[in-house]
Amino acid sequence: MTSSTDEPNPILLWFRKDLRLDDNHALQAAAASGRPVVPIYIREPEAKGCGPLGAAQRWWLHHSLAALDKSLHGLGSKLVLRTGDALSVIERLLEETGAEAIVWNRRYDPAGMAVDVGVKKTLRDAGMKANSFAGQLLHEPSRVRTGTGNPYKTYTPFWRALEQFGEPPFPIDAPAKLCAPGHWPLSDALDSWSLLPTKPNWASNFPDMWVPGEAAARGKLGDFIETALDSYAVERDFPDKPATSMLSPHLALGEISPARIWHATRGLPKNIPTDNIVRFRKEVAWREFCYHQLFHFPNLNSANWNDRYDDFPWRSDAQLFDSWRRGQTGYPIVDAGMRQLWRHGWMHNRVRMIVASFLIKDLLIDWREGEAWFRDTLVDADPAANAANWQWVAGSGADASPFFRIFNPVLQGEKFDSDGGYIRTFVPELADLDNKYIHRPFEAPDDVLRRAGVTLGQHYPRPIVDHALARRRALDALASLKNDE
């Protein structure tokens, strides 16, 4: 079906990981065209690597799409849902609506870019208008290069390069209205996509912590700047403090843009120390650096950036991996992190480093197994940050932490959760242990354990490895690589 002759042909607006109205350049272009706008979201085949990264993010996507549809209704529009190969779906929609143009915001993961290149070429070859826009990153990764034209391999020069670009452009506001087409194409029912878990409903605790959607993202940004930014540089490493922005899931599906976040840190009151603003901005820039790596090294989630680690002697042990996955390692800070991940689909960043170090270096299990588990269980699963951060811990990534830096899980817990508040929240069977033993229950005398109601091996596991021995084994494994050179 084509549009009637008394109205201009519609334009398709293709949402992907940009589920917002604010600072959305494709949306702005569609609204400015003066044409009726048909907003669409396509559930692409996950086998092609498009769409949500895992089960936890599918939960988020369901609620985010519902929130976006509600926001579009406020502009006199709505969201059309379709399932299938992107090009096939778009071609059908062009025919059904009579549209002759489509706009979208670029994505930078390899699978998404491959789809987009093919769609744009095919449509343009057929005489259609297909335009894409920036906005998912502060700067296009193709533009940020060294003086010799090469990709950056270390973060500090990358940060300096971003500084030389100057402040990113100001974010643009959402349009006040969208022109609706005279005829709406049919839409899938969101519930028919079965994005939410049923039995068991492992996401039942997610709403205690998360409200997906653009409005919640903007509110969370405002709350962070008002209550936590002034102490961010000092307190961000302590998992029991509400000191981080909690914006990562909203960024992962584009409910807020990095430009909007950056802009919110401009012109702040002088009572917020500059080092806190710079530290927070550097975290936003780290996300950029991760995408810089993924853009130039598309196999980031499956291949070592540094191929020196290709012969690393990983161990395969399903039982140890399962103990790590379930938070039953006998090291409380590790177990608290893994249980927080299961309960809320998220984990504090400092603890992410601790649990990753434990899997890679204490258990000698391939970082790719941890990366796969995180991408399935994190609501903020991100193809660039997840892979880059796991490679950072493994020592195989760009500007990585050296492999020989091995976190001691007991000392990390004592340093960053000294009163045990984080552990008591997520490992409640240890709640009555005093601070002296909350991070090392395996050293507690029998009478201390008895008063706390803890029997090791029954209420809480004994350590699945001895950290000192595991550290030595990890360093020997690293030495074996050097000997092979």
C-alpha positions, 0 to 999 in steps of 0.5 A: 500500500502507498500513501495517498496523493494528498500528503507527502510520502512518509519517512521511516525513523529506524530506532536501534540502540538509541531509544530516546527522543532527546539528542536524537539526530535521526529523529530531528532530521525526520521531524525537520523533513516535514513528512509524516514519520513512521518510527520503527524498531526491528527485532533482528536475528540475534544469530547475526549479533544484533539486538540485545546482548543477553537475557538480562538486556532483553528484560531491559529492552522490553521495558525500554521499548514500552517507555519509548512508545509512550513518549512517542504518543506524547508527540502524536506518534507511536512505535511500530515493531517488526521482526526479521532481517533488517533489509527485508523488513525495511523494504516491506515497510517502504512498500506498505507506507509509500515512504521513499526515505529512511534515517537512523543513528549509527551503531559501531559494533561489527555486526550492526555496522555490517547490516547498516552498510548493506541496507544503505547500499541496497536502498540507495541503489534502488533510488531510496534515500538512506541517511545515518547520523552520529550521536551514540559516541562523543566523536566518530571513532574513524576520526580519532587517530594518532598523528601517524593516522593509526588507532590509539593503543593506550588510553592517556593519549586517547584522552588527550586527543579527545581534549584537543577536539574540544567540548563536544557539540551541545545536545539537541532537544526533542521535537515537540511534535511528529507528523503522523502518517494517514495510515499506520502499518501493522505492528507486532505486539511487544508481549509477543516477543517474549523478552521477559522471563517467565518461570522462573522469573529470575528478573523479579528483583530487577525493578527494585533497582531499575526503571528503564526508559529515557525519563528515568535516565535523565532523572538518574543523571540529575540525582547523581550530579546533585548528590554524588558527583562532588565526592565521585573521585574518592568514593566511586571504588566503594561498592557499599556507597551510592557513589556512581552514576548508575547510567550504564544500562541507560547508555547501553540501549541509548536512553541517554546520549553521552553528549547529554551526560557531558553537557550536564557536567558543564558550568557546575557550581564551584563547590563541586571539585574539578577533579571529580568532574574530570574523573567522571568525564574520563569514565565516559571517555573510557567508553569511547576508548572501548568503542575505538578498540572495537571499531579497529579490532572487530573480534574484540570479544573473541580474540586477544588484542595482544596475540602474545596471549594466544598460547596462554595455558588456560584450564577448563574446569566446569565445576570451578566456573560454576562455583564462580558463576553462582557466587560460591567461591569461599571468597566473600567479596567475589561471591557478593559481586556474583550474587549482586549480578544475579539479583540485579543484573549489574555489579559495581565496577570495582567488584567487576575487576575483582571477580574478573581477576579471580576467574582469570588468574586464580582459576586460570579460566579463559577470559572469554568465558567470563565475558560471555557470562557477563554479556548474558547477565548484565543489563548494561551489557555492551559489546565494546566495554564488556570485551575491552574490560575483560581483556584489560583484566586479562592483560591481553587488551589495549593498555591492559593491566599487566597480567602479573597484577593479581588482585588478592580478593581478601585484601580488596574486600578489606580495602573497599568494603572495610565494614562488610556492608556490601558483603552482608547485603549479598552474602547474608549467611555471613551477616553476623560475622564481625568485621575482623573475619567478614572477608576471611571466614576461613580463618575465623576460630570455631567459636566465632563461626559458631556465634555467627551461625556459620558452619564452613562447607555447610552454610558457606563454602570453604575457598575453592582455591588457595589464593597464594598457590593460585597466584603462584600458578598464574605467574608460572603460566605467564612465565611459560609464555615468556619462555616460548618467545 
